[in-house]
Structure formats: structure tokens, C-alpha cells
């Protein structure tokens, strides 16, 4: 199993402005808006302590990508039009964009694989793994097909999850990690993922339950463990649903509280941060007129809502 590292921890010795901004889109956005002077100024004050990374040249993977694309080509569907480029096969047609509400975005999805995903990748190194919604990969694997709607340098095939451009039974394993909440129709996507798995193939699928809104660029659905299993039960044998370290409830709790605090200002924010857990576990109606509740913007309320309410009318 060959792999190619595209991101490394930034040091004083290897710092490069462009490489730092490529690896840190939040910093790049702040520099663009002129709320930060430069990537270097961010690194000196914050990035060094945060172990921020730099993005290396994509030329590192040129030959590996060429060989992988050759291996992928026989697995592509013959009934779908696509554009072949030196770096990917592009199935993202105007029709698919319109049908599944795909829009261009500056948001960057980038994450490494945890130990469970790596175990599945290593187990399947004699075949091919589909990463369905791979994001911008910090490490490029020669047997993992990076499928995306965004034209990252690590993207091997572009398209939509609801119409996967691969033949039946093409892959030994499929990864779908924090993706199905962002697709317009997760039921069709689950059917497609199941279709392209070989008999005996393995799936690892992670979807949020109690997480705030986070659009890349859209965020349609969160799911219970029962809801996630329900997507696949007609097609696959469900081995288990579980919760492990990187998705324990504490991640949701800290995310919600830190985002809530970020939505407050001045004395209200200070008072909110001084509250104890015991101050927050009464009946919710006790807090409805408190400043830390009333002063949240509608944008924050939609991000952190206990539920959202739709009103509509029939044309």
C-alpha cells in the first residue's frame, strides 16, 4: 500500500506563505478579508501552538494518480457522459448539478482517517476502496478512489453520490465519512453505495446525530443510529452501529457550548461562560427570557436549534 503525504506540520524552517494558506482555508479567508495581515502573522501568534499544517505540491502524486486513473477506467459506467482530464474523470454534468442542488463553494472539507478507517483501508489494499465524499485528502493512497463534488487536487472522480459513475460490484470497501448529511437524497445514495460494493465487501459509514448545522455547502439531515441503519438494511447485512472516541457525546456538548458562546457579546457572553452545569439542567422554559437565550441571532438559532419548523403552502 503506497501513500503520499500532502500535508505536514508547519515549522519555522519549512514555513511557506502559499502552502500555509492552502492548508488553512480559515486563515486564507481572513487574509482575503484583511482581518489578518498574512499567514505568517497567524502562524507566529496562533498557528505554531495549534500545530497548523502546510500543503505540499500536488506534483508529488502525479504519477500515482496517473496509474490509479488507468486502474479506475474499466470500472466506469458506459451510460454516463464524462470529461477525462489528466487529474480526474469528471461526471459532474449541468444536469446532475441542477437535479441534486450542487453549487460551487469556497468551503473546504479536509480530514484525516481515524484508526477504524485506516484498518479498513489496509484490509483492502489488494483491491480498491471508494471514499465517497473524500474531501481534500491530506494523504493520497494509491488504492483509495477519492470521489467528490469538488475539484481538489486529490479528487480522482467527480460526480454525485446519488448517481455513482461506477459499475456494480466495483469496490472491495466503501468509506462514507460525515457525508450523507450533506447529500440531497441519502436513501438513493445508500442504495448506490451498496450497488458498487462487491459481494462480501465492507462499508464504514459515519453520519452526525446531535451536531449543529455545518454546510459544505448544504447540510440536510442528521440521523439516529436507527435511521442510519435503516438507509442500508434493505441492501447490506448490518454488523453493528456504534459510537467511538471521535464521535462521543462530549464532542457535541463542547461544539454547541463553544458555538453558543461565540454567538454572544460583551457582558452576556461573560456571564454565560461563568455558568455551571448545574445552572443549565433545569426545565428549558426557565431560561427563555435569559439574555444568553434572547440575544442569539436567528443564524445561531438555526445552527444550534433543538428543532426547526417549516411553514409552506401548496401552489
Residue pairs with C-beta under 8 A, 6 or more apart in sequence:
1 121
1 122
1 125
1 141
1 142
1 143
2 64
2 141
2 142
3 139
3 140
3 141
3 142
4 60
4 61
4 64
4 139
4 140
4 141
4 142
5 56
5 60
5 138
5 139
6 55
6 56
6 58
6 60
6 61
6 137
6 138
6 139
6 140
6 154
7 23
7 53
7 54
7 55
7 56
7 138
7 139
8 14
8 53
8 54
8 56
9 51
9 52
9 53
10 20
10 23
10 43
10 47
10 48
10 51
10 52
10 53
10 54
14 54
15 40
15 43
15 54
16 54
17 38
17 39
17 40
19 54
19 55
19 56
20 27
20 39
20 40
20 42
20 43
20 47
20 52
20 54
20 55
21 27
21 28
21 31
21 39
22 28
22 54
22 55
23 52
23 53
23 54
23 55
24 39
24 42
24 47
24 52
24 53
25 106
25 107
25 108
27 36
27 39
27 42
27 47
27 52
28 39
29 106
30 36
30 42
31 37
31 38
31 39
31 42
36 42
39 47
42 52
43 52
46 52
53 138
58 153
58 154
60 140
61 140
61 153
61 154
64 140
64 142
65 87
65 140
65 156
66 86
67 142
68 142
68 143
68 145
68 156
69 88
69 89
69 156
71 128
72 89
72 128
72 145
72 156
72 157
73 89
75 128
75 166
75 167
75 170
76 82
76 89
76 157
76 165
76 166
76 167
77 165
77 166
77 167
80 91
80 163
80 165
81 91
81 93
82 89
82 90
82 91
82 165
83 89
83 90
84 90
87 153
87 155
88 151
88 155
88 156
88 157
88 158
89 156
89 157
89 158
89 165
90 151
90 157
90 158
90 159
91 157
91 158
91 159
91 163
91 165
92 102
92 149
92 158
92 159
92 160
96 102
96 159
96 160
96 163
97 103
99 160
100 160
100 162
100 183
100 184
100 185
101 184
101 218
102 149
102 160
103 217
103 218
105 150
105 216
105 217
107 215
107 216
107 217
108 135
108 136
109 133
109 135
109 136
109 150
109 216
110 135
110 136
110 137
110 138
111 135
111 138
111 177
111 178
112 138
112 139
113 121
113 139
113 175
114 246
116 204
116 244
117 175
117 177
117 204
120 129
120 173
120 175
120 202
120 204
121 129
121 141
121 143
121 144
121 173
121 175
123 173
123 202
124 143
124 172
124 173
124 202
125 143
126 172
127 143
127 171
127 172
127 173
127 198
128 143
128 144
128 145
128 170
128 171
128 172
129 141
129 143
129 144
129 145
129 171
129 172
129 173
129 174
129 175
130 144
130 145
130 147
130 166
130 170
130 171
130 173
130 174
130 175
130 193
130 196
131 137
131 144
131 145
131 146
131 147
131 174
131 175
131 177
132 147
132 161
132 164
132 174
132 175
132 176
132 179
132 189
132 193
133 147
133 148
133 161
133 176
133 177
133 178
133 179
133 182
133 183
134 144
134 146
134 147
134 148
134 154
134 155
134 175
135 148
135 150
135 152
136 150
136 152
136 153
136 154
137 146
137 152
137 154
140 146
140 154
144 175
145 156
145 157
145 171
146 152
146 154
146 155
146 156
146 157
147 155
147 156
147 157
147 158
147 159
147 161
147 164
148 155
148 157
148 158
149 158
149 159
149 160
150 158
151 158
157 165
159 165
160 183
161 176
161 179
161 180
161 183
161 189
161 192
161 193
162 183
162 184
162 185
162 188
162 189
162 192
163 192
164 192
164 193
164 195
164 196
166 196
167 196
168 195
168 196
169 195
169 196
169 197
169 198
169 199
169 201
170 196
170 198
171 196
171 197
171 198
171 201
172 198
172 201
172 202
173 197
173 201
173 202
173 203
173 204
174 193
174 196
174 197
174 201
174 202
174 203
174 204
174 205
175 204
175 205
176 189
176 193
176 203
176 204
176 205
176 206
177 204
177 205
177 206
178 206
178 207
178 208
179 207
180 186
180 189
180 190
180 205
180 207
180 221
180 223
180 228
180 231
181 207
181 208
181 219
181 220
181 221
181 222
181 223
182 215
182 216
182 218
182 219
182 220
183 189
183 220
184 218
184 220
186 207
186 220
186 221
186 223
186 231
187 231
190 231
190 232
190 235
191 235
193 203
193 205
193 232
194 203
194 232
194 235
194 236
195 235
197 203
197 236
203 232
203 236
205 228
205 231
205 232
206 247
207 221
207 222
207 223
207 228
208 222
208 223
208 247
209 222
209 223
209 224
209 225
209 252
210 222
210 249
210 252
211 222
211 252
211 255
212 255
212 256
212 259
212 303
212 304
213 219
213 302
213 303
213 304
213 305
223 231
225 241
228 241
229 238
229 241
232 238
243 249
256 304
259 300
259 303
259 304
260 272
260 292
260 296
260 300
260 304
261 269
261 272
261 273
263 296
263 297
263 300
263 304
264 272
264 292
264 295
264 296
265 295
268 291
268 292
268 295
271 291
271 292
272 292
275 292
280 287
287 293
288 294
296 304
302 308
